[in-house]
């Protein structure tokens, strides 16, 4: 099963029909284009496309878009708090595009370091991917795949925001603060990966 966010609305691609208001049986490329159009241009809150061969559905889906790959980290400290960045009015996790020749893990460490100033990072494990769609200024439709890693900050550095990237704040948050402050002002795929992070314990 794949969960892709389109304008913060969830598109679920699955083998069997999901319990959702709107469902479409996969009947080829056009089904996927219709699904994306409904989420982008109508009040439809979420949608499920289902079909027997999920690998074929996903392959067709990726061909609609230019695919961009990124990597990031759910970084915790010795107090069990998680590190967040604040940019353009939203709380987010540090992440960025994978550069040529980098592995997903190398990119995650580099991006977390650049965006937060933390260098003493230990990668514990891969958590999962998230997917979301956006449109660039030139009209290109992008499918962004982000690879998320569970990391620990093992140094005593004070995090610093990468202001030239529009980051205004870097802050450690405990679970209560995440639910009270971050969840009302973040992206759906960030909520998804944080819930997977908590389930990993």
Backbone as JSON, one array per atom type, in Angstrom:
{
  "sequence": "XXXXXXXXXXXXXXXXXXXXXXXXXXXXXXXXXXXXXXXXXXXXXXXXXXXXXXXXXXXXXXXXXXXXXXXXXXXXXXXXXXXXXXXXXXXXXXXXXXXXXXXXXXXXXXXXXXXXXXXXXXXXXXXXXXXXXXXXXXXXXXXXXXXXXXXXXXXXXXXXXXXXXXXXXXXXXXXXXXXXXXXXXXXXXXXXXXXXXXXXX",
  "N": [[0.84, -1.19, 0.0], [0.46, 2.25, -0.75], [0.71, 5.57, 0.46], [0.0, 8.71, -0.56], [0.37, 12.18, -0.45], [-1.64, 14.76, -1.64], [-1.93, 18.04, -2.01], [-2.19, 18.03, 0.79], [-4.16, 16.15, 1.08], [-5.15, 12.74, 1.3], [-4.12, 10.2, -0.89], [-4.63, 6.9, -1.39], [-3.08, 4.07, -2.56], [-3.85, 0.84, -3.22], [-4.11, -2.79, -2.88], [-6.57, -3.92, -2.3], [-9.96, -2.65, -1.87], [-10.21, 0.23, 0.22], [-11.6, 1.49, 3.33], [-13.07, 4.08, 2.48], [-14.56, 7.2, 1.5], [-14.49, 7.81, -1.23], [-13.77, 5.72, -3.91], [-11.83, 4.23, -6.48], [-11.62, 1.8, -8.96], [-8.67, 0.49, -10.32], [-8.06, 1.06, -13.65], [-6.14, 1.44, -15.52], [-3.85, 3.98, -16.73], [-5.37, 6.39, -16.9], [-7.12, 6.32, -14.72], [-5.52, 7.01, -12.55], [-4.75, 9.63, -13.18], [-7.25, 10.87, -13.09], [-7.83, 10.52, -10.37], [-5.84, 12.11, -9.09], [-6.54, 14.59, -10.14], [-9.12, 14.93, -9.02], [-8.48, 15.19, -6.3], [-6.9, 17.47, -6.35], [-8.55, 19.46, -7.41], [-11.19, 19.39, -6.48], [-13.56, 19.17, -3.71], [-13.13, 16.74, -2.59], [-12.01, 14.79, 0.08], [-10.31, 12.59, 0.53], [-8.99, 9.69, -1.19], [-9.18, 6.48, -2.73], [-7.41, 4.36, -4.81], [-7.6, 1.22, -6.18], [-6.36, -2.05, -7.0], [-5.44, -5.22, -8.43], [-2.66, -5.64, -9.03], [-0.4, -4.08, -7.34], [2.22, -3.17, -7.73], [2.39, -2.6, -10.46], [0.5, -0.54, -10.59], [1.75, 1.41, -9.02], [4.06, 1.85, -10.56], [2.98, 2.93, -12.93], [1.87, 5.21, -11.79], [4.14, 6.69, -10.94], [5.11, 7.47, -13.39], [3.62, 9.61, -14.18], [4.71, 11.82, -13.1], [7.58, 13.98, -12.43], [10.12, 12.57, -10.62], [11.43, 13.3, -7.48], [13.96, 12.79, -5.14], [14.46, 12.74, -1.63], [15.92, 13.02, 1.68], [15.77, 12.57, 5.23], [15.71, 13.17, 8.83], [14.36, 11.81, 11.87], [15.22, 13.07, 14.66], [16.43, 12.38, 17.85], [17.19, 13.37, 21.27], [19.12, 12.87, 24.34], [17.14, 13.15, 26.21], [14.92, 12.16, 25.04], [13.53, 13.87, 23.43], [12.35, 15.29, 20.31], [13.77, 16.71, 17.36], [12.83, 19.67, 15.69], [12.33, 21.8, 12.84], [11.38, 25.18, 12.04], [9.65, 26.65, 9.47], [8.42, 28.94, 7.15], [6.0, 29.3, 8.56], [5.31, 26.74, 9.38], [5.84, 23.74, 11.29], [8.4, 21.35, 10.84], [10.31, 18.44, 9.9], [13.88, 18.05, 9.7], [15.22, 17.84, 6.44], [16.19, 17.08, 3.01], [17.08, 17.36, -0.51], [18.5, 14.53, -2.16], [21.81, 14.34, -3.17], [23.78, 13.85, -6.18], [25.44, 10.75, -6.27], [25.27, 10.3, -3.57], [24.22, 8.23, -0.82], [20.97, 7.39, 0.52], [21.11, 7.51, 3.31], [23.49, 8.96, 3.79], [22.74, 11.42, 2.67], [20.65, 12.13, 4.4], [22.01, 12.52, 6.85], [23.73, 14.64, 6.13], [21.88, 16.67, 5.38], [20.37, 17.05, 7.75], [22.42, 17.99, 9.37], [23.13, 20.38, 7.99], [20.75, 21.9, 8.14], [20.23, 22.16, 10.85], [22.58, 22.48, 12.26], [23.67, 20.45, 13.77], [26.2, 18.04, 14.23], [27.13, 15.7, 15.41], [25.81, 12.97, 14.92], [24.01, 9.94, 15.12], [22.95, 7.3, 13.2], [20.24, 5.23, 13.64], [18.27, 3.52, 12.46], [16.48, 2.83, 9.37], [13.34, 4.33, 8.87], [10.9, 4.81, 7.22], [9.38, 5.59, 4.01], [7.99, 8.69, 2.84], [5.51, 10.2, 0.73], [4.75, 12.9, -1.4], [2.93, 15.22, -3.48], [3.6, 18.0, -5.55], [3.4, 21.12, -7.38], [5.69, 22.7, -9.47], [6.92, 26.09, -10.08], [7.25, 26.33, -12.83], [5.31, 24.7, -13.77], [5.76, 21.97, -13.78], [4.87, 18.78, -12.56], [5.61, 17.31, -9.51], [6.63, 14.36, -7.88], [7.53, 13.76, -4.76], [9.69, 11.78, -3.01], [10.54, 10.94, 0.2], [13.06, 9.68, 2.23], [13.17, 8.46, 5.45], [15.05, 8.51, 8.46], [15.69, 7.14, 11.67], [17.36, 8.86, 14.1], [19.97, 9.73, 16.47], [21.09, 12.44, 18.43], [24.27, 12.75, 19.55], [25.98, 14.54, 20.64], [26.78, 17.66, 22.4], [25.96, 19.95, 21.2], [24.36, 23.08, 20.56], [21.46, 23.41, 18.73], [21.26, 25.21, 15.61], [19.42, 27.34, 13.46], [19.3, 27.09, 9.86], [19.32, 29.84, 8.42], [19.5, 30.94, 5.86], [18.1, 29.18, 4.33], [15.56, 29.75, 4.91], [14.77, 28.88, 7.39], [13.52, 29.55, 10.52], [13.66, 28.79, 13.12], [14.94, 26.29, 15.36], [14.07, 23.55, 17.27], [13.84, 21.49, 20.19], [11.37, 19.1, 21.01], [9.1, 17.59, 23.3], [6.94, 14.65, 23.55], [4.34, 15.49, 24.3], [4.42, 18.23, 23.64], [4.77, 17.96, 20.91], [2.33, 16.88, 20.12], [0.6, 18.94, 20.95], [1.64, 21.38, 19.9], [3.07, 20.97, 17.47], [1.6, 19.14, 15.79], [-0.88, 20.57, 15.11], [0.17, 22.34, 13.28], [1.66, 21.35, 11.05], [2.71, 19.12, 8.36], [0.79, 16.53, 6.69], [2.26, 14.23, 6.0], [4.36, 14.39, 7.78], [3.14, 13.98, 10.23], [2.43, 11.33, 9.81], [4.96, 10.01, 9.67], [5.98, 10.56, 12.19], [4.19, 9.17, 13.82], [4.87, 6.59, 13.03], [7.46, 6.54, 13.95], [7.06, 6.65, 16.77], [5.78, 4.22, 17.04], [7.88, 2.55, 16.6], [9.24, 2.02, 18.91]],
  "CA": [[0.0, 0.0, 0.0], [1.17, 3.53, -0.79], [-0.07, 6.75, 0.84], [0.59, 9.88, -1.2], [-0.4, 13.38, -0.11], [-1.88, 15.7, -2.74], [-2.53, 19.19, -1.32], [-2.49, 17.59, 2.16], [-5.24, 15.16, 1.06], [-4.5, 11.43, 1.15], [-4.42, 9.26, -1.96], [-4.14, 5.57, -1.01], [-3.02, 3.08, -3.64], [-3.87, -0.43, -2.49], [-4.53, -3.99, -3.61], [-8.0, -4.12, -2.04], [-10.62, -1.38, -1.54], [-10.09, 0.72, 1.59], [-12.81, 2.13, 3.86], [-13.01, 5.51, 2.15], [-15.74, 7.75, 0.85], [-14.34, 7.76, -2.69], [-12.9, 4.63, -4.35], [-11.78, 3.98, -7.93], [-10.89, 0.59, -9.36], [-7.62, 0.82, -11.29], [-8.33, 0.57, -15.01], [-5.13, 2.03, -16.38], [-3.24, 5.28, -16.48], [-6.37, 7.46, -16.76], [-7.68, 6.27, -13.36], [-4.61, 7.75, -11.66], [-4.86, 11.06, -13.52], [-8.55, 11.31, -12.56], [-7.7, 10.56, -8.91], [-5.05, 13.3, -8.73], [-7.35, 15.76, -10.49], [-10.2, 15.07, -8.02], [-7.91, 15.69, -5.05], [-6.37, 18.83, -6.56], [-9.5, 20.45, -7.92], [-12.54, 19.29, -5.91], [-13.55, 19.12, -2.24], [-12.9, 15.35, -2.19], [-11.0, 14.85, 1.13], [-9.35, 11.49, 0.39], [-9.41, 8.84, -2.29], [-8.49, 5.19, -2.81], [-7.34, 3.63, -6.08], [-7.22, -0.15, -5.82], [-6.24, -3.0, -8.11], [-4.75, -6.47, -8.07], [-1.19, -5.57, -9.08], [-0.01, -2.79, -6.76], [3.5, -2.74, -8.32], [2.08, -1.98, -11.76], [-0.19, 0.73, -10.31], [2.76, 2.37, -8.56], [4.93, 2.2, -11.68], [2.21, 3.86, -13.77], [1.71, 6.46, -11.04], [5.4, 7.46, -10.95], [5.35, 7.99, -14.74], [2.86, 10.86, -14.37], [5.45, 12.91, -12.45], [9.03, 14.0, -12.3], [10.36, 12.07, -9.27], [12.53, 13.92, -6.73], [14.24, 12.01, -3.92], [15.01, 13.49, -0.51], [16.15, 12.2, 2.87], [15.76, 13.38, 6.45], [15.83, 12.44, 10.08], [13.64, 12.04, 13.12], [16.4, 13.11, 15.54], [16.11, 12.51, 19.28], [18.31, 13.63, 22.18], [19.15, 11.95, 25.49], [15.89, 13.32, 26.97], [13.83, 11.59, 24.26], [12.84, 14.92, 22.65], [12.58, 15.23, 18.85], [14.2, 18.0, 16.81], [12.0, 20.23, 14.62], [12.65, 23.12, 12.27], [10.19, 25.99, 11.75], [9.89, 27.36, 8.22], [7.21, 29.42, 6.47], [4.81, 29.12, 9.39], [5.02, 25.32, 9.65], [6.85, 22.88, 11.88], [8.81, 20.32, 9.89], [11.51, 17.69, 10.26], [14.96, 18.4, 8.78], [15.33, 16.94, 5.29], [16.55, 17.79, 1.79], [17.28, 16.54, -1.7], [19.69, 13.66, -2.25], [22.72, 14.78, -4.22], [24.34, 12.78, -7.02], [26.51, 9.98, -5.64], [25.01, 10.09, -2.15], [23.2, 7.26, -0.41], [19.88, 8.03, 1.27], [21.57, 7.76, 4.68], [24.46, 10.07, 3.74], [21.98, 12.65, 2.43], [19.91, 12.45, 5.62], [22.97, 13.07, 7.83], [24.19, 15.95, 5.64], [20.78, 17.65, 5.42], [20.08, 17.37, 9.16], [23.54, 18.83, 9.82], [23.05, 21.72, 7.38], [19.55, 22.65, 8.54], [20.13, 22.33, 12.31], [23.9, 22.7, 12.86], [24.13, 19.29, 14.55], [27.15, 17.21, 13.48], [27.34, 14.41, 16.08], [24.56, 12.24, 14.72], [24.11, 8.49, 14.96], [21.77, 6.73, 12.54], [19.84, 3.96, 14.25], [17.65, 2.65, 11.46], [15.55, 3.41, 8.39], [11.96, 4.28, 9.35], [9.98, 4.56, 6.1], [9.29, 6.66, 3.01], [6.73, 9.41, 2.65], [5.33, 10.67, -0.65], [3.77, 13.96, -1.64], [2.93, 15.8, -4.83], [3.46, 19.45, -5.64], [3.63, 21.67, -8.72], [6.72, 23.75, -9.49], [6.48, 27.34, -10.74], [7.22, 26.14, -14.29], [4.19, 23.83, -14.11], [6.1, 20.55, -13.64], [4.3, 18.07, -11.41], [6.68, 16.58, -8.84], [6.36, 13.37, -6.84], [8.69, 13.78, -3.88], [9.86, 10.64, -2.12], [11.5, 11.25, 1.27], [13.5, 8.53, 3.03], [13.32, 8.94, 6.82], [15.88, 7.7, 9.34], [15.68, 7.39, 13.11], [18.71, 9.29, 14.46], [20.19, 10.27, 17.81], [22.14, 13.44, 18.58], [25.13, 12.25, 20.64], [26.85, 15.65, 21.09], [26.15, 18.67, 23.28], [25.82, 21.2, 20.44], [23.07, 23.77, 20.57], [21.06, 23.52, 17.32], [21.13, 26.55, 15.02], [18.67, 27.27, 12.2], [19.94, 27.5, 8.6], [18.43, 30.96, 8.07], [19.51, 31.19, 4.4], [17.1, 28.28, 3.74], [14.24, 30.16, 5.39], [14.45, 28.26, 8.68], [13.54, 30.63, 11.52], [13.79, 28.25, 14.47], [15.17, 24.86, 15.55], [13.6, 23.35, 18.65], [13.56, 20.15, 20.7], [9.99, 18.99, 21.52], [8.71, 16.3, 23.85], [5.76, 14.1, 22.88], [3.17, 16.34, 24.56], [4.57, 19.45, 22.82], [4.56, 17.58, 19.51], [0.88, 16.74, 19.89], [-0.08, 20.22, 21.2], [2.17, 22.51, 19.12], [3.53, 20.6, 16.12], [0.54, 18.52, 14.96], [-1.8, 21.52, 14.49], [0.84, 23.24, 12.34], [2.65, 20.63, 10.26], [2.2, 18.46, 7.15], [0.22, 15.21, 6.97], [3.27, 13.16, 5.94], [5.17, 14.49, 8.99], [2.35, 13.27, 11.25], [2.53, 9.91, 9.48], [6.28, 9.46, 10.02], [6.12, 10.65, 13.65], [3.45, 8.04, 14.39], [5.68, 5.39, 12.78], [8.61, 6.66, 14.86], [6.61, 6.24, 18.1], [5.47, 2.78, 17.0], [9.14, 1.78, 16.47], [9.8, 1.74, 20.23]],
  "C": [[0.88, 1.25, 0.0], [0.21, 4.64, -0.38], [0.67, 7.97, 0.3], [-0.28, 11.08, -0.85], [-0.42, 14.36, -1.27], [-2.6, 16.89, -2.11], [-3.0, 18.81, 0.09], [-3.71, 16.66, 2.23], [-4.62, 13.8, 0.7], [-5.05, 10.64, -0.03], [-3.8, 7.93, -1.56], [-4.22, 4.66, -2.22], [-2.9, 1.72, -2.97], [-4.35, -1.58, -3.37], [-6.03, -4.2, -3.5], [-8.64, -2.79, -1.66], [-10.48, -1.04, -0.06], [-11.43, 1.34, 2.02], [-12.72, 3.64, 3.65], [-14.25, 5.92, 1.4], [-15.68, 7.56, -0.67], [-13.33, 6.68, -3.06], [-12.96, 4.51, -5.86], [-11.03, 2.68, -8.18], [-9.88, 0.98, -10.44], [-7.94, 0.2, -12.64], [-7.35, 1.2, -15.99], [-4.76, 3.44, -15.95], [-4.26, 6.37, -16.15], [-6.97, 7.49, -15.36], [-6.85, 7.12, -12.41], [-4.68, 9.25, -11.92], [-6.17, 11.64, -12.98], [-8.46, 11.48, -11.04], [-6.97, 11.81, -8.46], [-5.85, 14.56, -9.0], [-8.47, 16.0, -9.47], [-9.66, 15.64, -6.72], [-7.4, 17.13, -5.18], [-7.48, 19.86, -6.77], [-10.94, 20.32, -7.4], [-12.42, 19.25, -4.38], [-13.36, 17.7, -1.71], [-11.76, 15.28, -1.16], [-9.93, 13.77, 1.04], [-9.89, 10.51, -0.64], [-8.56, 7.58, -2.31], [-8.56, 4.67, -4.24], [-6.85, 2.23, -5.74], [-7.19, -1.04, -7.06], [-5.32, -4.14, -7.72], [-3.23, -6.31, -8.02], [-0.69, -4.2, -8.64], [1.3, -2.27, -7.36], [3.28, -2.06, -9.67], [1.4, -0.62, -11.57], [0.83, 1.79, -9.92], [3.68, 2.8, -9.7], [4.24, 3.19, -12.62], [2.11, 5.23, -13.09], [2.98, 7.31, -11.12], [5.69, 8.06, -12.33], [4.57, 9.26, -15.04], [3.73, 12.05, -13.97], [6.94, 12.85, -12.74], [9.3, 13.6, -10.84], [11.59, 12.75, -8.67], [12.71, 13.12, -5.45], [14.91, 12.87, -2.87], [15.22, 12.54, 0.66], [16.19, 13.12, 4.09], [15.78, 12.5, 7.68], [14.8, 12.83, 11.13], [14.72, 11.91, 14.19], [15.95, 13.27, 16.98], [17.37, 12.82, 20.07], [18.21, 12.69, 23.38], [17.9, 12.07, 26.37], [14.67, 12.73, 26.23], [13.02, 12.62, 23.49], [13.22, 14.79, 21.17], [12.86, 16.63, 18.33], [13.33, 18.43, 15.63], [12.6, 21.53, 14.1], [11.33, 23.85, 12.02], [10.5, 26.83, 10.52], [8.55, 27.71, 7.59], [5.93, 29.08, 7.25], [4.45, 27.69, 9.74], [6.18, 24.67, 10.4], [7.13, 21.74, 10.91], [9.98, 19.55, 10.49], [12.61, 18.03, 9.26], [15.13, 17.35, 7.67], [15.79, 17.75, 4.08], [16.86, 16.82, 0.66], [18.58, 15.73, -1.63], [20.54, 14.14, -3.42], [23.3, 13.58, -4.97], [25.48, 12.08, -6.29], [26.31, 9.71, -4.16], [24.06, 8.92, -1.94], [22.11, 8.04, 0.33], [20.36, 8.41, 2.68], [22.57, 8.92, 4.74], [23.74, 11.41, 3.56], [21.24, 13.1, 3.68], [20.83, 13.1, 6.66], [23.41, 14.48, 7.41], [23.1, 17.01, 5.79], [20.42, 18.04, 6.85], [21.16, 18.29, 9.7], [23.45, 20.25, 9.29], [21.9, 22.54, 7.96], [19.51, 22.97, 10.04], [21.47, 22.62, 12.99], [24.43, 21.53, 13.67], [25.03, 18.39, 13.7], [27.35, 15.83, 14.1], [26.04, 13.6, 16.06], [24.82, 10.75, 14.52], [22.82, 8.0, 14.33], [21.46, 5.38, 13.16], [19.23, 3.02, 13.23], [16.81, 3.47, 10.48], [14.14, 3.26, 8.94], [10.99, 3.92, 8.23], [10.12, 5.7, 5.1], [7.98, 7.41, 3.19], [6.71, 9.95, 1.23], [4.37, 11.85, -0.66], [4.0, 14.59, -3.01], [2.82, 17.31, -4.73], [3.76, 19.89, -7.07], [4.66, 22.78, -8.63], [6.2, 24.97, -10.25], [6.38, 27.19, -12.26], [6.11, 25.19, -14.74], [4.48, 22.34, -14.01], [5.45, 19.97, -12.39], [5.37, 17.16, -10.82], [6.1, 15.57, -7.85], [7.63, 13.29, -5.99], [8.64, 12.58, -2.94], [10.9, 11.02, -1.08], [11.77, 9.99, 2.09], [13.82, 9.04, 4.44], [14.13, 7.96, 7.67], [15.68, 8.13, 10.8], [17.11, 7.68, 13.52], [18.76, 9.75, 15.92], [21.29, 11.31, 17.75], [22.98, 13.04, 19.79], [26.11, 13.32, 21.13], [26.1, 16.59, 22.01], [25.94, 19.99, 22.54], [24.42, 21.79, 20.63], [22.64, 23.91, 19.11], [20.88, 24.96, 16.88], [20.4, 26.45, 13.69], [19.49, 27.75, 11.0], [19.06, 28.61, 8.0], [18.39, 31.22, 6.56], [18.56, 30.24, 3.66], [15.7, 28.59, 4.27], [13.82, 29.54, 6.71], [14.59, 29.31, 9.77], [13.86, 30.11, 12.91], [14.13, 26.76, 14.4], [14.87, 24.57, 17.01], [13.4, 21.88, 18.97], [12.15, 20.13, 21.29], [9.77, 17.61, 22.13], [7.39, 15.86, 23.23], [4.52, 14.96, 23.09], [3.22, 17.62, 23.72], [4.35, 19.15, 21.34], [3.06, 17.51, 19.22], [0.15, 18.09, 20.0], [0.33, 21.33, 20.25], [2.48, 22.15, 17.66], [2.37, 20.09, 15.26], [-0.46, 19.52, 14.37], [-1.16, 22.37, 13.38], [1.98, 22.53, 11.6], [1.95, 19.94, 9.09], [1.72, 17.04, 7.5], [1.29, 14.11, 6.92], [4.23, 13.21, 7.14], [4.45, 13.79, 10.15], [2.49, 11.75, 11.07], [3.86, 9.33, 9.96], [6.52, 9.55, 11.53], [5.37, 9.5, 14.34], [4.21, 6.73, 14.19], [6.9, 5.38, 13.71], [8.22, 6.19, 16.27], [6.33, 4.76, 18.15], [6.75, 1.93, 16.97], [9.75, 1.44, 17.83], [9.23, 0.44, 20.79]]
}
